[in-house]
Amino acid sequence: VVGGGNIFRGLAGAQANGTDRTTGDNMGMLATVINGLALMDRLEKHGLDVRVMTAIPMD
């Protein structure tokens, strides 16, 4: 599991930069997907079969 949510999540972090908590949570979940896609790209270049899975609808 590749994380990225700590960048934007957390009550103190959301309050510090003026971001709504729900927006911050969504940004964090998307950051996690972005990290997964970056890792997937590198691993596929080494011939590995990789899949990034998320409950967030994406095309």
CHARMM internal coordinates of N, CA and C (Angstrom, degrees):
IC EDIT
DIST 1 N 1 CA 1.4553
DIST 1 CA 1 C 1.5203
ANGL 1 N 1 CA 1 C 107.73
DIST 1 C 2 N 1.3108
ANGL 1 CA 1 C 2 N 116.00
DIHE 1 N 1 CA 1 C 2 N 124.59
DIST 2 N 2 CA 1.4593
ANGL 1 C 2 N 2 CA 122.14
DIHE 1 CA 1 C 2 N 2 CA -179.36
DIST 2 CA 2 C 1.5175
ANGL 2 N 2 CA 2 C 108.44
DIHE 1 C 2 N 2 CA 2 C -100.94
DIST 2 C 3 N 1.3215
ANGL 2 CA 2 C 3 N 118.20
DIHE 2 N 2 CA 2 C 3 N 121.04
DIST 3 N 3 CA 1.4647
ANGL 2 C 3 N 3 CA 121.44
DIHE 2 CA 2 C 3 N 3 CA -178.22
DIST 3 CA 3 C 1.5121
ANGL 3 N 3 CA 3 C 112.74
DIHE 2 C 3 N 3 CA 3 C -96.63
DIST 3 C 4 N 1.2957
ANGL 3 CA 3 C 4 N 115.68
DIHE 3 N 3 CA 3 C 4 N 160.39
DIST 4 N 4 CA 1.4575
ANGL 3 C 4 N 4 CA 122.14
DIHE 3 CA 3 C 4 N 4 CA 176.54
DIST 4 CA 4 C 1.5086
ANGL 4 N 4 CA 4 C 110.73
DIHE 3 C 4 N 4 CA 4 C -159.64
DIST 4 C 5 N 1.3148
ANGL 4 CA 4 C 5 N 115.04
DIHE 4 N 4 CA 4 C 5 N -5.62
DIST 5 N 5 CA 1.4533
ANGL 4 C 5 N 5 CA 120.17
DIHE 4 CA 4 C 5 N 5 CA -173.03
DIST 5 CA 5 C 1.5097
ANGL 5 N 5 CA 5 C 115.17
DIHE 4 C 5 N 5 CA 5 C -69.51
DIST 5 C 6 N 1.3083
ANGL 5 CA 5 C 6 N 118.26
DIHE 5 N 5 CA 5 C 6 N -25.15
DIST 6 N 6 CA 1.4574
ANGL 5 C 6 N 6 CA 119.41
DIHE 5 CA 5 C 6 N 6 CA -176.96
DIST 6 CA 6 C 1.5185
ANGL 6 N 6 CA 6 C 113.10
DIHE 5 C 6 N 6 CA 6 C -64.03
DIST 6 C 7 N 1.3147
ANGL 6 CA 6 C 7 N 116.89
DIHE 6 N 6 CA 6 C 7 N -17.80
DIST 7 N 7 CA 1.4613
ANGL 6 C 7 N 7 CA 120.54
DIHE 6 CA 6 C 7 N 7 CA 178.64
DIST 7 CA 7 C 1.5202
ANGL 7 N 7 CA 7 C 110.06
DIHE 6 C 7 N 7 CA 7 C -64.33
DIST 7 C 8 N 1.3191
ANGL 7 CA 7 C 8 N 117.26
DIHE 7 N 7 CA 7 C 8 N -39.21
DIST 8 N 8 CA 1.4556
ANGL 7 C 8 N 8 CA 121.56
DIHE 7 CA 7 C 8 N 8 CA -172.45
DIST 8 CA 8 C 1.5193
ANGL 8 N 8 CA 8 C 114.36
DIHE 7 C 8 N 8 CA 8 C -114.96
DIST 8 C 9 N 1.3135
ANGL 8 CA 8 C 9 N 118.18
DIHE 8 N 8 CA 8 C 9 N -18.85
DIST 9 N 9 CA 1.4556
ANGL 8 C 9 N 9 CA 120.59
DIHE 8 CA 8 C 9 N 9 CA -173.53
DIST 9 CA 9 C 1.5070
ANGL 9 N 9 CA 9 C 112.34
DIHE 8 C 9 N 9 CA 9 C -89.22
DIST 9 C 10 N 1.3005
ANGL 9 CA 9 C 10 N 114.19
DIHE 9 N 9 CA 9 C 10 N 169.41
DIST 10 N 10 CA 1.4514
ANGL 9 C 10 N 10 CA 121.44
DIHE 9 CA 9 C 10 N 10 CA 178.63
DIST 10 CA 10 C 1.5092
ANGL 10 N 10 CA 10 C 110.25
DIHE 9 C 10 N 10 CA 10 C 103.53
DIST 10 C 11 N 1.2993
ANGL 10 CA 10 C 11 N 115.71
DIHE 10 N 10 CA 10 C 11 N 137.64
DIST 11 N 11 CA 1.4594
ANGL 10 C 11 N 11 CA 120.72
DIHE 10 CA 10 C 11 N 11 CA -176.43
DIST 11 CA 11 C 1.5220
ANGL 11 N 11 CA 11 C 111.33
DIHE 10 C 11 N 11 CA 11 C -60.08
DIST 11 C 12 N 1.3276
ANGL 11 CA 11 C 12 N 117.61
DIHE 11 N 11 CA 11 C 12 N -44.62
DIST 12 N 12 CA 1.4633
ANGL 11 C 12 N 12 CA 120.11
DIHE 11 CA 11 C 12 N 12 CA -179.08
DIST 12 CA 12 C 1.5233
ANGL 12 N 12 CA 12 C 111.11
DIHE 11 C 12 N 12 CA 12 C -64.18
DIST 12 C 13 N 1.3237
ANGL 12 CA 12 C 13 N 117.05
DIHE 12 N 12 CA 12 C 13 N -42.19
DIST 13 N 13 CA 1.4600
ANGL 12 C 13 N 13 CA 120.68
DIHE 12 CA 12 C 13 N 13 CA 179.88
DIST 13 CA 13 C 1.5064
ANGL 13 N 13 CA 13 C 112.21
DIHE 12 C 13 N 13 CA 13 C -64.83
DIST 13 C 14 N 1.3256
ANGL 13 CA 13 C 14 N 116.44
DIHE 13 N 13 CA 13 C 14 N -41.95
DIST 14 N 14 CA 1.4626
ANGL 13 C 14 N 14 CA 120.36
DIHE 13 CA 13 C 14 N 14 CA 179.73
DIST 14 CA 14 C 1.5223
ANGL 14 N 14 CA 14 C 110.54
DIHE 13 C 14 N 14 CA 14 C -65.23
DIST 14 C 15 N 1.3158
ANGL 14 CA 14 C 15 N 116.72
DIHE 14 N 14 CA 14 C 15 N -41.63
DIST 15 N 15 CA 1.4626
ANGL 14 C 15 N 15 CA 120.08
DIHE 14 CA 14 C 15 N 15 CA 179.78
DIST 15 CA 15 C 1.5204
ANGL 15 N 15 CA 15 C 111.08
DIHE 14 C 15 N 15 CA 15 C -68.19
DIST 15 C 16 N 1.3147
ANGL 15 CA 15 C 16 N 116.95
DIHE 15 N 15 CA 15 C 16 N -36.45
DIST 16 N 16 CA 1.4629
ANGL 15 C 16 N 16 CA 120.56
DIHE 15 CA 15 C 16 N 16 CA -176.37
DIST 16 CA 16 C 1.5198
ANGL 16 N 16 CA 16 C 112.30
DIHE 15 C 16 N 16 CA 16 C -64.65
DIST 16 C 17 N 1.3314
ANGL 16 CA 16 C 17 N 117.86
DIHE 16 N 16 CA 16 C 17 N -38.19
DIST 17 N 17 CA 1.4612
ANGL 16 C 17 N 17 CA 118.64
DIHE 16 CA 16 C 17 N 17 CA -177.56
DIST 17 CA 17 C 1.5211
ANGL 17 N 17 CA 17 C 112.86
DIHE 16 C 17 N 17 CA 17 C -104.85
DIST 17 C 18 N 1.3337
ANGL 17 CA 17 C 18 N 117.42
DIHE 17 N 17 CA 17 C 18 N 6.02
DIST 18 N 18 CA 1.4568
ANGL 17 C 18 N 18 CA 121.02
DIHE 17 CA 17 C 18 N 18 CA 175.61
DIST 18 CA 18 C 1.5140
ANGL 18 N 18 CA 18 C 114.74
DIHE 17 C 18 N 18 CA 18 C 79.25
DIST 18 C 19 N 1.3284
ANGL 18 CA 18 C 19 N 117.40
DIHE 18 N 18 CA 18 C 19 N 11.08
DIST 19 N 19 CA 1.4616
ANGL 18 C 19 N 19 CA 121.45
DIHE 18 CA 18 C 19 N 19 CA -179.62
DIST 19 CA 19 C 1.5222
ANGL 19 N 19 CA 19 C 109.59
DIHE 18 C 19 N 19 CA 19 C -84.55
DIST 19 C 20 N 1.3339
ANGL 19 CA 19 C 20 N 116.34
DIHE 19 N 19 CA 19 C 20 N 136.81
DIST 20 N 20 CA 1.4547
ANGL 19 C 20 N 20 CA 122.01
DIHE 19 CA 19 C 20 N 20 CA 174.26
DIST 20 CA 20 C 1.5224
ANGL 20 N 20 CA 20 C 109.27
DIHE 19 C 20 N 20 CA 20 C -60.62
DIST 20 C 21 N 1.3225
ANGL 20 CA 20 C 21 N 117.48
DIHE 20 N 20 CA 20 C 21 N 142.87
DIST 21 N 21 CA 1.4677
ANGL 20 C 21 N 21 CA 121.68
DIHE 20 CA 20 C 21 N 21 CA -176.45
DIST 21 CA 21 C 1.5301
ANGL 21 N 21 CA 21 C 111.80
DIHE 20 C 21 N 21 CA 21 C -57.26
DIST 21 C 22 N 1.3296
ANGL 21 CA 21 C 22 N 117.16
DIHE 21 N 21 CA 21 C 22 N -45.86
DIST 22 N 22 CA 1.4621
ANGL 21 C 22 N 22 CA 120.25
DIHE 21 CA 21 C 22 N 22 CA -179.22
DIST 22 CA 22 C 1.5213
ANGL 22 N 22 CA 22 C 111.01
DIHE 21 C 22 N 22 CA 22 C -63.91
DIST 22 C 23 N 1.3249
ANGL 22 CA 22 C 23 N 116.64
DIHE 22 N 22 CA 22 C 23 N -41.57
DIST 23 N 23 CA 1.4645
ANGL 22 C 23 N 23 CA 120.48
DIHE 22 CA 22 C 23 N 23 CA 177.51
DIST 23 CA 23 C 1.5216
ANGL 23 N 23 CA 23 C 110.02
DIHE 22 C 23 N 23 CA 23 C -62.12
DIST 23 C 24 N 1.3214
ANGL 23 CA 23 C 24 N 116.79
DIHE 23 N 23 CA 23 C 24 N -43.28
DIST 24 N 24 CA 1.4602
ANGL 23 C 24 N 24 CA 120.95
DIHE 23 CA 23 C 24 N 24 CA 178.18
DIST 24 CA 24 C 1.5184
ANGL 24 N 24 CA 24 C 112.27
DIHE 23 C 24 N 24 CA 24 C -61.38
DIST 24 C 25 N 1.3359
ANGL 24 CA 24 C 25 N 116.56
DIHE 24 N 24 CA 24 C 25 N -40.84
DIST 25 N 25 CA 1.4660
ANGL 24 C 25 N 25 CA 120.16
DIHE 24 CA 24 C 25 N 25 CA 177.35
DIST 25 CA 25 C 1.5237
ANGL 25 N 25 CA 25 C 110.91
DIHE 24 C 25 N 25 CA 25 C -62.62
DIST 25 C 26 N 1.3284
ANGL 25 CA 25 C 26 N 116.39
DIHE 25 N 25 CA 25 C 26 N -43.94
DIST 26 N 26 CA 1.4725
ANGL 25 C 26 N 26 CA 120.40
DIHE 25 CA 25 C 26 N 26 CA 178.61
DIST 26 CA 26 C 1.5207
ANGL 26 N 26 CA 26 C 111.51
DIHE 25 C 26 N 26 CA 26 C -63.67
DIST 26 C 27 N 1.3277
ANGL 26 CA 26 C 27 N 116.97
DIHE 26 N 26 CA 26 C 27 N -41.13
DIST 27 N 27 CA 1.4621
ANGL 26 C 27 N 27 CA 120.73
DIHE 26 CA 26 C 27 N 27 CA 177.80
DIST 27 CA 27 C 1.5274
ANGL 27 N 27 CA 27 C 110.13
DIHE 26 C 27 N 27 CA 27 C -61.73
DIST 27 C 28 N 1.3226
ANGL 27 CA 27 C 28 N 116.19
DIHE 27 N 27 CA 27 C 28 N -40.98
DIST 28 N 28 CA 1.4592
ANGL 27 C 28 N 28 CA 120.33
DIHE 27 CA 27 C 28 N 28 CA 179.12
DIST 28 CA 28 C 1.5127
ANGL 28 N 28 CA 28 C 112.58
DIHE 27 C 28 N 28 CA 28 C -64.23
DIST 28 C 29 N 1.3378
ANGL 28 CA 28 C 29 N 116.43
DIHE 28 N 28 CA 28 C 29 N -41.23
DIST 29 N 29 CA 1.4636
ANGL 28 C 29 N 29 CA 119.59
DIHE 28 CA 28 C 29 N 29 CA 178.59
DIST 29 CA 29 C 1.5247
ANGL 29 N 29 CA 29 C 110.90
DIHE 28 C 29 N 29 CA 29 C -65.18
DIST 29 C 30 N 1.3218
ANGL 29 CA 29 C 30 N 117.03
DIHE 29 N 29 CA 29 C 30 N -39.00
DIST 30 N 30 CA 1.4649
ANGL 29 C 30 N 30 CA 119.90
DIHE 29 CA 29 C 30 N 30 CA 177.43
DIST 30 CA 30 C 1.5250
ANGL 30 N 30 CA 30 C 111.21
DIHE 29 C 30 N 30 CA 30 C -68.01
DIST 30 C 31 N 1.3313
ANGL 30 CA 30 C 31 N 116.99
DIHE 30 N 30 CA 30 C 31 N -36.35
DIST 31 N 31 CA 1.4660
ANGL 30 C 31 N 31 CA 120.40
DIHE 30 CA 30 C 31 N 31 CA 177.09
DIST 31 CA 31 C 1.5274
ANGL 31 N 31 CA 31 C 110.30
DIHE 30 C 31 N 31 CA 31 C -61.86
DIST 31 C 32 N 1.3299
ANGL 31 CA 31 C 32 N 116.62
DIHE 31 N 31 CA 31 C 32 N -36.95
DIST 32 N 32 CA 1.4566
ANGL 31 C 32 N 32 CA 120.69
DIHE 31 CA 31 C 32 N 32 CA 177.42
DIST 32 CA 32 C 1.5237
ANGL 32 N 32 CA 32 C 110.63
DIHE 31 C 32 N 32 CA 32 C -63.73
DIST 32 C 33 N 1.3333
ANGL 32 CA 32 C 33 N 117.14
DIHE 32 N 32 CA 32 C 33 N -42.15
DIST 33 N 33 CA 1.4674
ANGL 32 C 33 N 33 CA 121.21
DIHE 32 CA 32 C 33 N 33 CA 177.94
DIST 33 CA 33 C 1.5270
ANGL 33 N 33 CA 33 C 109.87
DIHE 32 C 33 N 33 CA 33 C -63.95
DIST 33 C 34 N 1.3212
ANGL 33 CA 33 C 34 N 117.49
DIHE 33 N 33 CA 33 C 34 N -42.80
DIST 34 N 34 CA 1.4668
ANGL 33 C 34 N 34 CA 121.43
DIHE 33 CA 33 C 34 N 34 CA 179.02
DIST 34 CA 34 C 1.5271
ANGL 34 N 34 CA 34 C 110.26
DIHE 33 C 34 N 34 CA 34 C -59.96
DIST 34 C 35 N 1.3292
ANGL 34 CA 34 C 35 N 117.42
DIHE 34 N 34 CA 34 C 35 N -44.68
DIST 35 N 35 CA 1.4665
ANGL 34 C 35 N 35 CA 120.60
DIHE 34 CA 34 C 35 N 35 CA 177.83
DIST 35 CA 35 C 1.5212
ANGL 35 N 35 CA 35 C 110.79
DIHE 34 C 35 N 35 CA 35 C -61.22
DIST 35 C 36 N 1.3259
ANGL 35 CA 35 C 36 N 116.52
DIHE 35 N 35 CA 35 C 36 N -41.15
DIST 36 N 36 CA 1.4586
ANGL 35 C 36 N 36 CA 120.59
DIHE 35 CA 35 C 36 N 36 CA 178.41
DIST 36 CA 36 C 1.5134
ANGL 36 N 36 CA 36 C 112.25
DIHE 35 C 36 N 36 CA 36 C -62.86
DIST 36 C 37 N 1.3309
ANGL 36 CA 36 C 37 N 117.00
DIHE 36 N 36 CA 36 C 37 N -41.36
DIST 37 N 37 CA 1.4677
ANGL 36 C 37 N 37 CA 121.03
DIHE 36 CA 36 C 37 N 37 CA 178.48
DIST 37 CA 37 C 1.5258
ANGL 37 N 37 CA 37 C 111.34
DIHE 36 C 37 N 37 CA 37 C -64.95
DIST 37 C 38 N 1.3265
ANGL 37 CA 37 C 38 N 116.39
DIHE 37 N 37 CA 37 C 38 N -39.34
DIST 38 N 38 CA 1.4677
ANGL 37 C 38 N 38 CA 120.02
DIHE 37 CA 37 C 38 N 38 CA 178.43
DIST 38 CA 38 C 1.5275
ANGL 38 N 38 CA 38 C 110.35
DIHE 37 C 38 N 38 CA 38 C -64.54
DIST 38 C 39 N 1.3315
ANGL 38 CA 38 C 39 N 116.39
DIHE 38 N 38 CA 38 C 39 N -44.21
DIST 39 N 39 CA 1.4608
ANGL 38 C 39 N 39 CA 120.26
DIHE 38 CA 38 C 39 N 39 CA 178.95
DIST 39 CA 39 C 1.5271
ANGL 39 N 39 CA 39 C 110.62
DIHE 38 C 39 N 39 CA 39 C -65.89
DIST 39 C 40 N 1.3281
ANGL 39 CA 39 C 40 N 117.04
DIHE 39 N 39 CA 39 C 40 N -40.61
DIST 40 N 40 CA 1.4608
ANGL 39 C 40 N 40 CA 121.59
DIHE 39 CA 39 C 40 N 40 CA 177.88
DIST 40 CA 40 C 1.5263
ANGL 40 N 40 CA 40 C 110.71
DIHE 39 C 40 N 40 CA 40 C -57.30
DIST 40 C 41 N 1.3186
ANGL 40 CA 40 C 41 N 116.80
DIHE 40 N 40 CA 40 C 41 N -45.36
DIST 41 N 41 CA 1.4626
ANGL 40 C 41 N 41 CA 121.28
DIHE 40 CA 40 C 41 N 41 CA -179.04
DIST 41 CA 41 C 1.5209
ANGL 41 N 41 CA 41 C 111.10
DIHE 40 C 41 N 41 CA 41 C -58.29
DIST 41 C 42 N 1.3217
ANGL 41 CA 41 C 42 N 116.16
DIHE 41 N 41 CA 41 C 42 N -45.37
DIST 42 N 42 CA 1.4718
ANGL 41 C 42 N 42 CA 119.95
DIHE 41 CA 41 C 42 N 42 CA -178.51
DIST 42 CA 42 C 1.5239
ANGL 42 N 42 CA 42 C 111.37
DIHE 41 C 42 N 42 CA 42 C -67.34
DIST 42 C 43 N 1.3264
ANGL 42 CA 42 C 43 N 116.85
DIHE 42 N 42 CA 42 C 43 N -42.26
DIST 43 N 43 CA 1.4617
ANGL 42 C 43 N 43 CA 119.91
DIHE 42 CA 42 C 43 N 43 CA -178.33
DIST 43 CA 43 C 1.5220
ANGL 43 N 43 CA 43 C 111.83
DIHE 42 C 43 N 43 CA 43 C -68.55
DIST 43 C 44 N 1.3322
ANGL 43 CA 43 C 44 N 117.17
DIHE 43 N 43 CA 43 C 44 N -37.36
DIST 44 N 44 CA 1.4669
ANGL 43 C 44 N 44 CA 120.43
DIHE 43 CA 43 C 44 N 44 CA 177.23
DIST 44 CA 44 C 1.5182
ANGL 44 N 44 CA 44 C 111.19
DIHE 43 C 44 N 44 CA 44 C -63.49
DIST 44 C 45 N 1.3183
ANGL 44 CA 44 C 45 N 117.28
DIHE 44 N 44 CA 44 C 45 N -33.35
DIST 45 N 45 CA 1.4654
ANGL 44 C 45 N 45 CA 120.94
DIHE 44 CA 44 C 45 N 45 CA 177.93
DIST 45 CA 45 C 1.5268
ANGL 45 N 45 CA 45 C 111.51
DIHE 44 C 45 N 45 CA 45 C -65.58
DIST 45 C 46 N 1.3352
ANGL 45 CA 45 C 46 N 116.45
DIHE 45 N 45 CA 45 C 46 N -18.36
DIST 46 N 46 CA 1.4646
ANGL 45 C 46 N 46 CA 121.59
DIHE 45 CA 45 C 46 N 46 CA 176.66
DIST 46 CA 46 C 1.5258
ANGL 46 N 46 CA 46 C 111.34
DIHE 45 C 46 N 46 CA 46 C -98.60
DIST 46 C 47 N 1.3361
ANGL 46 CA 46 C 47 N 116.48
DIHE 46 N 46 CA 46 C 47 N 13.22
DIST 47 N 47 CA 1.4545
ANGL 46 C 47 N 47 CA 121.36
DIHE 46 CA 46 C 47 N 47 CA 174.91
DIST 47 CA 47 C 1.5217
ANGL 47 N 47 CA 47 C 115.78
DIHE 46 C 47 N 47 CA 47 C 82.73
DIST 47 C 48 N 1.3163
ANGL 47 CA 47 C 48 N 117.65
DIHE 47 N 47 CA 47 C 48 N 11.71
DIST 48 N 48 CA 1.4594
ANGL 47 C 48 N 48 CA 120.37
DIHE 47 CA 47 C 48 N 48 CA -179.94
DIST 48 CA 48 C 1.5234
ANGL 48 N 48 CA 48 C 111.07
DIHE 47 C 48 N 48 CA 48 C -88.43
DIST 48 C 49 N 1.3216
ANGL 48 CA 48 C 49 N 116.05
DIHE 48 N 48 CA 48 C 49 N 146.43
DIST 49 N 49 CA 1.4592
ANGL 48 C 49 N 49 CA 122.11
DIHE 48 CA 48 C 49 N 49 CA 175.82
DIST 49 CA 49 C 1.5230
ANGL 49 N 49 CA 49 C 107.54
DIHE 48 C 49 N 49 CA 49 C -87.00
DIST 49 C 50 N 1.3258
ANGL 49 CA 49 C 50 N 117.09
DIHE 49 N 49 CA 49 C 50 N 116.15
DIST 50 N 50 CA 1.4632
ANGL 49 C 50 N 50 CA 121.78
DIHE 49 CA 49 C 50 N 50 CA -172.36
DIST 50 CA 50 C 1.5168
ANGL 50 N 50 CA 50 C 109.66
DIHE 49 C 50 N 50 CA 50 C -128.92
DIST 50 C 51 N 1.3248
ANGL 50 CA 50 C 51 N 115.35
DIHE 50 N 50 CA 50 C 51 N 145.92
DIST 51 N 51 CA 1.4597
ANGL 50 C 51 N 51 CA 121.02
DIHE 50 CA 50 C 51 N 51 CA 177.14
DIST 51 CA 51 C 1.5281
ANGL 51 N 51 CA 51 C 108.62
DIHE 50 C 51 N 51 CA 51 C -136.82
DIST 51 C 52 N 1.3283
ANGL 51 CA 51 C 52 N 117.06
DIHE 51 N 51 CA 51 C 52 N 131.20
DIST 52 N 52 CA 1.4623
ANGL 51 C 52 N 52 CA 122.27
DIHE 51 CA 51 C 52 N 52 CA 172.94
DIST 52 CA 52 C 1.5167
ANGL 52 N 52 CA 52 C 106.66
DIHE 51 C 52 N 52 CA 52 C -99.90
DIST 52 C 53 N 1.3221
ANGL 52 CA 52 C 53 N 116.07
DIHE 52 N 52 CA 52 C 53 N 126.18
DIST 53 N 53 CA 1.4646
ANGL 52 C 53 N 53 CA 120.58
DIHE 52 CA 52 C 53 N 53 CA -178.17
DIST 53 CA 53 C 1.5248
ANGL 53 N 53 CA 53 C 109.65
DIHE 52 C 53 N 53 CA 53 C -119.17
DIST 53 C 54 N 1.3353
ANGL 53 CA 53 C 54 N 115.54
DIHE 53 N 53 CA 53 C 54 N 138.04
DIST 54 N 54 CA 1.4548
ANGL 53 C 54 N 54 CA 121.20
DIHE 53 CA 53 C 54 N 54 CA 178.68
DIST 54 CA 54 C 1.5194
ANGL 54 N 54 CA 54 C 109.31
DIHE 53 C 54 N 54 CA 54 C -151.12
DIST 54 C 55 N 1.3167
ANGL 54 CA 54 C 55 N 116.08
DIHE 54 N 54 CA 54 C 55 N 152.46
DIST 55 N 55 CA 1.4675
ANGL 54 C 55 N 55 CA 120.84
DIHE 54 CA 54 C 55 N 55 CA 175.10
DIST 55 CA 55 C 1.5209
ANGL 55 N 55 CA 55 C 110.80
DIHE 54 C 55 N 55 CA 55 C -83.59
DIST 55 C 56 N 1.3331
ANGL 55 CA 55 C 56 N 116.60
DIHE 55 N 55 CA 55 C 56 N -8.28
DIST 56 N 56 CA 1.4626
ANGL 55 C 56 N 56 CA 121.46
DIHE 55 CA 55 C 56 N 56 CA 178.92
DIST 56 CA 56 C 1.5264
ANGL 56 N 56 CA 56 C 107.89
DIHE 55 C 56 N 56 CA 56 C -76.72
DIST 56 C 57 N 1.3430
ANGL 56 CA 56 C 57 N 118.66
DIHE 56 N 56 CA 56 C 57 N 121.66
DIST 57 N 57 CA 1.4678
ANGL 56 C 57 N 57 CA 119.81
DIHE 56 CA 56 C 57 N 57 CA 179.91
DIST 57 CA 57 C 1.5343
ANGL 57 N 57 CA 57 C 111.77
DIHE 56 C 57 N 57 CA 57 C -59.95
DIST 57 C 58 N 1.3278
ANGL 57 CA 57 C 58 N 115.83
DIHE 57 N 57 CA 57 C 58 N 127.42
DIST 58 N 58 CA 1.4631
ANGL 57 C 58 N 58 CA 121.94
DIHE 57 CA 57 C 58 N 58 CA 179.21
DIST 58 CA 58 C 1.5133
ANGL 58 N 58 CA 58 C 108.72
DIHE 57 C 58 N 58 CA 58 C -142.11
DIST 58 C 59 N 1.3165
ANGL 58 CA 58 C 59 N 117.09
DIHE 58 N 58 CA 58 C 59 N 147.07
DIST 59 N 59 CA 1.4637
ANGL 58 C 59 N 59 CA 121.28
DIHE 58 CA 58 C 59 N 59 CA 177.01
DIST 59 CA 59 C 1.5082
ANGL 59 N 59 CA 59 C 110.51
DIHE 58 C 59 N 59 CA 59 C -107.63
END
COOR INIT
IC SEED 1 N 1 CA 1 C
IC BUILD
